[in-house]
């Protein structure tokens, strides 16, 4: 039972009892209820924004851990990319150069990944940009590692063939040193001794007595054994691995036949003065992948001092 309520009456200077109707009581109760619910909603809203639930705390913790892991992964990818780039550079500039193999084109080493929908399935993931960027980096690295692995497989095959390659690489003087009189004309531009025309001399002339033996400078197969214009009687040997050698101004046609195999040090012709020649000598050329190179660079049988002297003469006469 509720307590009676009194109200002061200034006219009678007494307290009169106030009787509250049921409707007023209900309204008062409803008003208090509405105020209580409103305050509860306000405090609940404040609690939501001011205080995190255990589930939200765990989600934030997991998200922070995920971002940290991605950053570490990104850093490791960058470090591995640097190591891979060094391996690729060493492969092109050293390993492949040793075996006379062309560098792998950049377009193959650095493949592109086209297609706008390649990573579409990742776009709805949390931190999708980070996930896609990391996945793309891993895809590119996987492709580059595959290409590098194939390169090493190729180099392994080349290394097995290296012994054969070394036998085929031009490496000696085509006339015995004791039979050589002089290196009369070297590599480079010169006035032709017969025509007087200033032109490129793409070989080296080694003077010797007529009839002096000429030797193959590496293993190979005879490509030509016939008259060859200004070269006169000429022998050309295909050594494989991109190498060919030419021996011009022979005294007579060589007994070798086209397609015949020869070995380093085998006699292939004799010194003469046929073709456009001023005296007995052999005009010797080394052709590497279609480009003529200074033959003196391939006289590996000489001592270091002799090699330097011949190289100097070949480039100054």
Buried (B, 14 or more C-beta within 10 A) or exposed (E): EEEEEEEEEEEEEEEEEEEEEEEEEEEEEEEEEEEEEEEEEEEEEEEEEEEEEEEEEEEEEEEEEBEEEBEEBBEEBEEBBEEBEEBBEEBBEEBBEEBBBEBBEEEEBEEEEEEEEEBEEBEEEEBEEBBBBBBBBEBBBEBBEEBBEEBEEBBEEBEEBBEEBEBBBBBBBBBBEEBBBEBBBBBEEBEBBEEEEEEEBBBBBBBBEEEBBBBBBBBBBBBBBEEBEBBBBBBBBBBBBBBBBBBBBBBEBBEBEEEBEBEBEEEBBBBBBBBBBEEBBBBBBBBBEEEBBBBBBBBEBBEEEEBEBBBEBBBEB
